[in-house]
Amino acid sequence: MPSPAAKPDVESPLRYLAVGGGATPEYTEVSLEQDLALAQKTLPGPGSVLFAGGSESVSVRELPETTTTTTTRQPTLLAQLGDLFDPRAARGSRYRAPRLSAQIASVANFETNLTLAARSGTAPLLLYVAAHGLQGETPRDNRVELWASEPITVARMDELLTGATRPVRLVIASCYSGGFAELAFAHADPERGPASGERCGVFAGTWDRQTSGCDPNPDRRAQEGYSLHLLHALRGEDREGAVLPPRTLDLNGDGKVGLLEAHTRARIASHSIDVPTTTSERYLREVQHEKSAPALQLLPEDAAVIKQLGARLGLKTTAAVDQRYAELSRRLDELEDEQDAAEQELEHARAQLAAALLARWPVLQDAFHAEFASTLMHAAADVDAVLNHSAVAESYQRARADADAVAERVNVLEVEEAEVLRLVRAHETLGLAGALAARGGRELARYRALLTCERSVP
């Protein structure tokens, strides 16, 4: 087992540092491991990998390839009682050791590796993070959770990168990852002006939105997420690994695929709740508030989003985009109200069914109670009757079906809303950039520098 503050796997200077996994095995879905494995294949080395509990841990969660039908009654009752009293999405999963050679993704290991790498050499360092993110009170308080629930906040990332002797590019795929776009500013604080040094990043979502990409299903065809599109785009491929025509990805015509172009591919092709963003977008919105004619030549990436995603969604004008987004926002608000009502009804029905069971068998709420096993064994038939065939059970089953149906409708509408919001932001970015380009000055120069950084080829 690696020590809590192990040294990097390879001699610095590293070309990349890849970090991923969840705070515990339950939150280390197999898709995160697959994303890091794809990053290893895609990014030029040498590199170092930190993942979950490390190579010696049993910390990868995945769904079984097949579902085994249980023929005895007791396991079925156990599962149903667990679902009623302590529902867990991971209960049907299995766990295994990582197939990656990796250190523990602890805060100590992360800080040691990043600090050393950022201060060794002069060539750009790429930091790739595929983890779970949490939202703070402000963007600089946002954080990714590493192993053992240890957080790295935006503010702490700024501290670690202060004094870096080489350019640093970040690719962060997590919920609320757009908070790390604050690194465009000194001390991750827009009031302190632009950051010194060369650092920039592309992110799976804005600071206040969740993202996709954490899936226990090992079938990549069933997954969706920012990393899946971005990493394959860097390889010149679509998400399935099929080679794409160069013009599809090479938006500036330099014969290469840079980070911002791969990021743009994710904005166009992803069918998900992701609304990706960048440090340059964040900086632009801080320094420029009025819009003018779109800066199509300055931003071929946003122009491509408007053209390609707009064609896919059948939205070819700014007015059509704005109208569609307003409509979707209204429908989503209404549907979320309906979802709240359905969930309240479900919780009421759940409480009624739980009360009917506990009135006769109080220990069933605690599987660790000394009398739980014997109670369930001797009362199995009666417990089954209440849990599956009583009037309160029927009410619970109906409420659950209703809530599931509404949740599915919300999921579909959220994806549609996110796709249109990507178009809204692309139109907005082009207009803001056009006005900044017309104004000129040091803020335009800084904006161009961020774009140049984001367009770099790993």
N, C-alpha and C positions, 0 to 999 in steps of 0.2 A: 504494500500500500504506500503510495507516495506520501511524503511528509506534508503537513499543513501548508508549508511555504516552500514547496519544491522549486528548484531552478528549472529554467526552460529545458525542453527535451533536446534542443539542438543549439549549437553555438550561434549567438547573435552575430551579425544583424539578421533578424527574422524579416521575411517579406510579408508574412501575415501571422496574425494571432486569431484563432477561431475558438469561440467560447459558446457553450450552449447547455441545454438541459433545464430541468426544473429544480425547485427547492427540495423536493422529495421524489422518490420513484413514481408516485402517483401522478406527478405533474411533469414527468420526463417522457412524453409521448414519443413513439418510435419515429414519427416524422421529423422531430428535431435531430435525432441521430442521423437519419438519412440526409437531412440538409447539410449537416457538418461533413458527412462523407462526400457529398457532392462538392462542397467547398474545397475539400482536400484535393479532389480530382481536378478542379477548375483553376484554383489559384496557384501561381508559380511559387515554389518554395525557395528557401527553406521556411517552414512554418511550424507553429506549435499549437496543440489542441488541448483545450480544457473542456471536459464534458461531465456533467452530473457528478456522481460519486466516484468517477475514475474507472479505469479498466477493470479493477478487481471487484467492483461493486455489482450488485444485482439491481440495477437502477433504470432499466428501460421498460416502459409499459407498452404492451401491444394487445390488440384483440386476438383471440384464438382464430386460427384459420377456419375451423369448423366449430359449430356450437353443438355440444354433446347433450342429447336429450336425457334428462334424469328420469329414471323409471320409478324410484322410490318416492314416497310422499314426503318424508321428513326434509330432505334437501330443498324440495320445492317450497315447503312452508318456511324454512329458514330464509330462503331468498326473498320470499314475499314479506316476511316480518322485517327483514333488513330494509327492504324498499319502503316499507311503511314508517318504521321508526327511525331509520338512519340511512336515507337514500344516498348512494354514492355512484357516480358515473363509472368509477374504476372497478367496481366489484366483480364484473365479469371478465376482467383483464387477466393477463399473465405477465410475469416479469422475467427478465433475463439480463445477463451481463452485456455491456456494450460490445459491439464488434469493432469499435474504434480503439486505437492505442491512445490513451488520453490521461492527463492528470485530473485530479479532482477540481471541479469548477468552483472552488471556494473563493471568497473575497481575497484571502491572503495570497493564494496562487495567482489570481487575476492581477492584483496590484503589483506583485513582484514581477510577473512576466511583462506586463504592459510598461511599467516604469523602466525596466531594463531595455526593452525593445525600442521604446520611444527615444531613448538617449544613446542608442548604439547605431552608428552608421549615418548616412545622409540620404539614401534612397527612400522613397515613400514606403510607409508601413500601412497595411490594410488591417483594420480591426473588424472582424465579422462576429456578430452576436445573434444567436437564435435561441431565445429564451422567453420567459413570461415577464410581462411588464405590468407595473401598477402606476396609477395616476396620483400625483400629489396635489397640494393646494395650488401650486403654480407650476409652470413647465419645468423649471430648474429643480423642482422637488420630485419629478417623475423618476422612476427607477426600474431597473431590471433586477429580478430575484435570482441569485445564484444558489448553489448547493447549501442546504441547511438554513434556507430562508434568509440568507445574508444579502442585503441590497447594495447595489451600486447606483447612486443617484446621479443626476445630470451634474449637480454641483461638484460631487466627488470626482466625476470623470474629468471635469475641467481642472481640478487640482492635480490629477495624475498626468494630464497632458501639458500642464504649464511647465515650461522649461524643456520641452521636447526639442531635440536637435535635428529632427527630420520631419518631413511632411507626414500627416496622418489622415487617412481616409477611413470613415466609419460606414459600415453597412449594418444596421440594426433592424432585425425582424422580430418585433414584439408588439404587444398592445401598448399604446400610448408612447411609442418610440419617437414620435415627432418632438417630444420634449427635449431630446438630445440635439435638435436643431438650434437650441440656445447656445451651443458651443460656437456658433458664428460670432458670439459676443464675448468680450473680456469677462471673466468670472461667471460666464453663462448668464449675464445680466445685461439686457439691451441698454440700460441707462449708463453702462460703463463704456459704450462704444464697441467697435469691432475688435475681435480677438487678435492678438499678435501671433506671428507664426502662420504656417500654412496648415490649416485643418478644415475639413469639410465632411459632409456625410449625406447619405441617402437612407430613408427610413420607410418602414412598411406602412405607417399611418401617422396622422396628425397627433398632437399632444393630448387631445381629448377624445380619441376614438379607439375602440378595440380593433383588433385585426384577426385574420384567419391564420392557419398554418400549424396548429397544434393538434395532431390527429393520431390516435392510437391504432388506426387501421394501417397495416404495413403495405397495403396495395397503393402504390403511388398514383395509379390511375384514378383512385377515388379521392385523392387529396386535392387541396387547393391552398395557395398561399404565395406570398411575396417572394420568398426564397426560391421556390420552385421555378418561377418565371425568370427572376433576375439571374440566377446562377446558370440556368440553361442558356439564357440569352448571351451571357459572356462567352459561352462555348459555341455561339452561332446557331443555336437550336431553339425549337419550340419546347414547351413543357414536357412533351413526350419524348424528346431527344431526337426528333427529326430535323435535319439540316434546313435552315431557312435561307431564302435568297438574300444575299448581302445587303441589298438596298432596303430590306425590311428592318434591319437593325442599325446599319451604318447611316445615321441621319445627317452627319456632317461631311460625308464623302471622303473621309481620310483613310478608308480601307481597314479600319479597326472598330472594335466594339468597346466603348468606354463604360464606366459605371453609370453615368447619367443616361446613356442610351439603353443599357440593360434595365435600369430603373423605369425608363419610359415604356419599354416592352411590358413590364408588369402592370403599369397603369392602363395600357391598352388591352391586354389580353386576359387579365385576371377576371374571373367571374366570382367575385368575393366581396366582403364588406370592407376591404382595404381601400384607404384613400392615401396613397403614398405621398411623401413630401421630402424636402431637402433643406439644407442650410441656406442655399441661395434664395429659395422661396421665402423662408422665414425672414432673412435679412431684407429682402425686397419689401415685404409687407411692413417692416418696421420703419423704413426710411422713405417710402413712397406711398401716398394715400390717394392721389388723384390718378385717373386713367386717361390715356389718349389712344391714338391709332396703334394697333397691335404691332409688336416688334417681332415680325415673322422671321427676319434674317438673324436677329440676335438669339432667338430661341426656336431652332428647328424641332426641338424635342416637344415643346408644347404645341407647336403647329401640327406635329404628327399625331398627338393625342386628339386634337380637335378634328383632324381629317379622318383618322382611322377609327377611333372610338365613336366619333360622331356618326360615321357611316354605319357602324355595327348597330348603333342604337337608333338610327334613323332620325338624328337630331343634327341638322346641318347649319343652323343659325344660332346666334347668341340668344335671340328672343325665344326660339323653340326650346333651347336648353333651360333657360330661366323659368319658362312656363311649366315645363315638365318637372323641374325640381320642386317648384312650389306645390304642384299637384301631389307629387310623391310625399313631400313633407307633411302635407295635410292628411293624406291617407294613412301615413305611418303614425301620426299622432292619434288618429281615431282608432287605429288597430291596436296601438299600445294601451289605450284606455280599455278596449275590449279584452285585451290580454290581462290587464290588472284585475278586471272583474272575474275572468275565468280562473285566475290563480287564487283569488280570494275564495271563490266557491270551492275550488279543489282543496284548499287548506281547511275549510269548514268541514267538508266531507271526510277528509283525512282524520281530523280530530274526532269526528263522530265514530268512525270505524275503530280508531285507536281506543276510544273510551269504552266501546262495547267489548273489546278484547280485554282491556285492563281491569274492567269491573269484575271479571271472572278469574283472570290469571295475571295479577299485577307484575310478576317477574318477567313476563315476555318482552318488556321494554329494555331489558338488560341481559344480553347474551352472556355476560360474564358473571351473572348471579349464580350462586351455588346451586340453586334449585331450578335454573332455567332448563337444562337438558332433560331432567326427569319430568318436569312439568310438560314439556313439549312432547316427550315420548308417550306419556300416559293420556294426554288430552288431545292427541293429534287430530282425531276425527272431529271432535267438537270445535277445535280451533279452525280447522279447514272449513267447517260449516259456517262459522261466523265470518271468516276471512274471504270466503268465495261465494257463499250462497245466501247470505242474509240480505235484508232490505238495505241496511247501511252499506254493505259491500257493493250492491248494485248502484247505489247513489255515488259511491266513491269511484267506481269504474266509469260511470257516465261522465262525471266531472273530470276525471283524468283524460278521457278521450277528447272531451271538449277543449281542455287546456292544451293538449298536444296539437290538436288541429289548428288552434289559433296561433300557437307558437310557430308552427310550420309556415303559416301565411306571413307572419312577421319576418321569419328568416328570409323568405323569398323577396319580400318587399325591401328589406334592408340591403340586400345585394343590389337590387335595382337602384335604390336611392344612392348607394355608394358609387356606382358606376356613373350616374349622372353628375354627382358632386365632383368627380374627377374632371368632367368636362367644364363644370362651372368654374373650378379653380384654374383650369388651363386658360380659359378665356380671360379670367381676371388677371392672371399672371402676365399674359401677353400685353394687356392694356397698361398695367402698372409698369412693366419693363419699357414699353414704348415711351411713357411719360418720363421715366428716369433717364432713358437714353437721350431724350430731347433736352433735358435739364443739364446733364453732364456732371462734371465735378468729381470729387474724391469718392462720393458714395457710388457713382457709376463704376469707377475704377475698382472699388472693393467688390461690387456685385460681379463684375466681369472676372475678377480673380477667383471668386467662389465657384463660378461656372467652370472656369478652366480646371480648377481642382477636382470638381465633381466629374468632369469629362475625362479624367485620366484613365488610362488603361492599366488594369492590375498587372 
